[in-house]
């Protein structure tokens, strides 16, 4: 009956003291009508139960064998948590329903059993689903599938993992034509686009619950001018942990998680149970932490995005976000981990690491209050992901291109895919494309007399399954403790490049421990606990989160609204007042550029607020123009907020430097000459299967992958410049690494609205970026002391405090030899991207 809950479910709800929510009953009605639905409900609103309830009811009435419901989540931990939570009502009602998870952590014997006797409900990830679809028995496994549940769908749409899932769902619709799709999410900035992605004919929107209670906590003493780790606030964070029940301390990177955990542990005089959780730790350690959280036996856990999504930790009292959240939607997602009840406010505290982050945190708090969800709309699907998917389909069974093209464009990310692009991708998977067709290793498919596509052989299929996935991380090595007589536990994984920097005896922090490096044996990092000296901390590629456009706009608006400055602490309020006095503040619709001398250099600081990727691209293009103009640029630093460039000569014609036409020939020339496109091509080639990093018995090192992909890149550029993978590479670079869209918007906004302030000394707002530049050179205690002294001098200079010296003379224009300007890009300890430039030269074609 419509709008009612059948037995024994009604009795079970009553036993919990619950009443079914209207959206949960609406999901039952939609299932009875076989409608696909997108459910948008706030955290704690029971959306996961709403998604599964129709499947549980159907299976309770007819528990026939075979796979009934497939659940896909972006996180392995979320799939495991949902399996645990679903098991309780099934056991309470004694329903004959089997529930299992299948992820990369599932043992081989259990995976084999699942194929032979599938559970009624299978919980998995996009990567594991792609493996299942590539198996010869996929049609039989999924033929009776009734429901596909995509959880946290907003976190997948618009990503390559989301492209992979959309293609897999299109295949499942072909294998099980009556299957219905369910999308679940709490934070959706573009509901129409997400509804199309989920393949839903109907959307159910649930009103927001109690608004979260957000506040900001600052470290004692003077607020940092720069830096992104927030370790100075560890005493305040520890005090907040002591005074609450269970706390999740969210940070933005794995390196920051290790450092914050160590800082808290040093202050943990009461030895409170505090844990660490991030994606590089060994799965057993992560599961122990998750189980301890579920049992309520932890006081706090320091975590990255590995605990971001809808895991139901009902006992979490508060969330602490250390460092700026980078987006309103992301903050709401993390705040929702606390309390996890719809009708009660979640408690969260933001801990900014520097003065700019105070502005961002306050803007994020106001954005949450206004419910201004942010994030970019989903982009078109990646051609490299399509190549991987086509190879997987051929591994399962022969197919006809016409049928699979129709199937592919039914997936929202590929709705606009032309037949020519599809055929080009298929041709690449067949034999590598025109330029590579002479080489046997890229001949993976063949066509029969009827035009059907077949996988070439069993070995090709096996290699494909070993390399399924769209997350391209740097090669990693296991970290293992070594005892006196035997090997100890494996702690997790660190990236290969980090291990290459270690010498025997060096110390580093990992998995919440201080470790001493012994040796690298058969791709295993052997170490012991303890050691002397300052430990290093592993960093991971791609770890930093981008600043969203909406949050950047709100920060600019606040800077131009002194009536809101009462929200800021006194130090930040005075900082902005002083900036307005000695220079001016960035406007919402203009571009503030300051130039000033310091020492023997000139500095240009542009307050763009477009995020690190866009600023990195802008820095590359600006320095090319400065080179041609004779300004002799020496380098630049890009943060989320500003771009700082230093040069030997004074930059004067600022409007020309920032003219929109840089996105034409300058952008094309830089992308062609830079290593950035090669790095992007490397990732594209791994996803598309051109480079198969995982091999039976041995994996390719990052060096081997780089050499192989770089050689192929040069060949394709010369002999087939329109190759499908080069097209995919340029698309990825434009939308991701270079963030050309945001850069174009900023330059359009700045046209005719550039405000150039010529100053005699550093401005208060420019101090943080100059400190980021100085921090990069810190290597010893003496260097650090020198930097601290330099920082004090800069701050005194910016604030107009007397230093006992007259204003320095302006540096004279001079020629700087190219040898003094090496091309070097490094990540500073503050998280800023620092690049030293060299004169632009045409690269010689390696094959000429």
BASEDO-497423 format. One record per residue (C-alpha): x, z, y. Coordinates in steps of 0.5 Angstrom, whole numbers, plus 500, padded with zeros to 3 digits. Each point is the difference from the previous one (the first is absolute). Layout:
# BASEDO-497423
XZY...
# end
This chain:
# BASEDO-497423
500500500503498507503506504500505494505503496499499492501506495505503499503498506495504504501506497507500500500499508495506500505504496505499505496502506500492502494495502502493500502497507495494502506495499501502493493499498501493504506498496495501494495496503505494501503501493493499497499494504507497498503500508507501502501505505505502505499508501503503507499507499504506504505504496497505496493496499500499493502493500504500494494503496496495503504494498500503493493503499497493498505499495499507497493499500500493497505503494496506499494496498504495496507502498502493497507499498504496505503500507494502505503502506507498503502504506506498504504504505506499505503507497502502493499507502493498502498497494503506496496505504493496500501500492501507500494501505495496496502503494497507502492497501501496494502506495495504504494496498503498493500493502503495494504496506508499499504500506507498501506498505504494499506500505508499500501507497495499494504500494500494496497503494494502504500493503499497493495504498496498507500493498498501493494505502499500507497506503493499504503502507508498501503502506506496503504496505501493503506499496498503493493496501505493501503502494494501496497493503506496497499502493497495495495505498498501508493496499498505494502506503496498507494496497495506500503503507494503504503503506507499504501506505505499505502507504503501507499492500502500508507502497501494496496495504505496504506502496504496494497505495493499503501492499502501493494505499495494503503495495499504494493502502499493501502499493496506497494496504501494496501504493494504501495497505495505501505506502499503506505503505500506504505502506501507502503502507500505505504497505498493502502496507497494498494501495498492500507498498500506494493498498502493499507502496496505496495494498494504502493498502498506503503506504498507500503504506500508500500504506506503502500508498503505504506498505507503498503505504506498502506503504507499502506505499506500503507502498503506504504499506502493503496494497505495497501494504501495494500501493495499495501505494496506504505505496500504506493502499501503493500507502493499503498496494502505495496505504494496500501499492500508499494501504496495496497499493503493498503495504503493500505499505500492501506496502501493501506498496503503493507502504496504505496503494507502497503503506493504502500503493507502501499503507493504497504502494505503504495504504496502494502507500494502496502495495493497500498494495502494504500493497503493502496494498502492502500494496507500498500506496499500492493500498500506496502504506495497504495501495502508500499500507493497500498504494502506504496498506494499496501507497501503507507503498504497506500503507502493503503493498504495504498493499500493503494495499501501492494505502497497505494497497493503497503505495496506500504506501494505502504506501504497506499504506504496505504494501506500504503493503507500502502494504495496504494497495501493503493498499493503501497498493507502497499507503493501498502498493505505499495506504495498495504503494499507503493504498498493497493502502495496504496505504506504502506498505507499497505504503507496502506501505504495502507502502504494504507499499502498508497499506497493499497503494496505504497494503498497494497506496496502506497492500499501493496506501496497505499494496497504494495503505498493502500498493504494502503497493506496501503495495501492500495496497502497493504494500500494496502501492508499499502493496505504497495505497496494498506497496501506496492500498500493498506502495496506498494496498504495496503505496493502498497493498500493503496498506498494504502500507494498503496506497506505502500497507492502500501507498506501505496498506495505498504506501500501508507500502501493497493497502503496505506497495500493500501496494506497502503507501497502493503494497507501503500507497498498494506494500505506502498504494500494495507498502503503506498494505503494501507503502500504494497496495507498497501507497497503494500507502494499505496495495495505498493496499498494497494495500497498494496493499494503503503502506500508498506504502503504494506505501506497497502505495500508498506502503498497507493504499504506498505499506494499505496507497507504501500498508493500502499504506500499508504506502507497501504506501508501500503501492500507499504504495498507496502506503502505494503507500506501495501507496506502497498498493494495501496496505495504504494497503499493504498502507497493502503494504505498506501493502506497498503499507500508501504501493505495502502504506502506496506502498501506494499506503496498506493504501493498501493503500495497495494503497501506504507502497507499503504496495507498499501493498505499494499493497496494499499499493496494497496500506499507500502505506503506497500506504500508500497505504504503506506497504503501507500496506494497504496496495497493501493499499497493497496496504496494498498493502494499503498507501498501507493499502498495506497503506493497501497495506494505501505506501505497504494498505498507500507502502501495505493502503502508500506498504496497505495506500503506504493504499502500492507503501497507500500499492507499500505506499504502507506496498497494499495501506507501504503494497495495502499503507508499501499493497495498505504503505507496499497494497493498498496501493498494496493497501495498495500493502507499503507500497505505503507498500506505502507498502505505501508501500503505496508500498502493500494497497493498503494502496493497500494504497493497499494504499496496495497504495499495495503503494507500497500493497497496506506504504505498495498493501500500507507503500502494496497495505502504506507500498500493499498498507504506503506496497499493502499504507507503500497507500505501494495504496503506495495502496493503500495505497493500498495506499493500500499501507506496504505495499507502503505494501507502503505494503507499503496497506494502505494496497496498506495494499495505496494495500504494497503505494493502498496493501495498495504494498505504496495500494501492500507498499504506500496503495500494495508500501501508499496500494504494497506503502499507498500504494493502500497494497505500495498508498493498501501494495503504495494505500495494499505496495499507496493500500499493499504500494506496502505506499498504494503507502498503493504497494500503493505504499503500507497500507503496506504504505498499508506496501498495494493499503503499507505495498495496495495500506504498505503494497493498498498501507505495503499495495493500501501500508504494499496496495493502500499504507492500498501503494494505498505506500503498507493500503498506497506503502499498507493503500502507498506500505495498506494505497505506498507501502500496506493502502499494504493501502501507503506497504496494502494504503505505504504494503493497502498506503506501504500493503500501507500507499507502499502506504508500501503507502507499502503508500506503502500504493496501494493502501497506496496496496506496498504506497497500493502493499507501503501506495498495494506496502505506500497503494502494496508501501499507498505501494503507501499507503505497506495494500494505500503504506501494504493498499497506502505501506498492502492502499501506505503495505495495499494505500503503507501493502493498499497506503504500506504507498507500504506498495505502505502492500498495505496494498505495496501493502496494498504497494503493502498494496505498495501495494500504493503496494496499494504504496498506504493498498499500492493499497498507497493502498500508498494505500502506504499507498494500505496495496502495506502493498507498504503493500506498503500493502505494500500493503495496497503494496498495496500501492504495496496498494503502494498494496503495506
# end
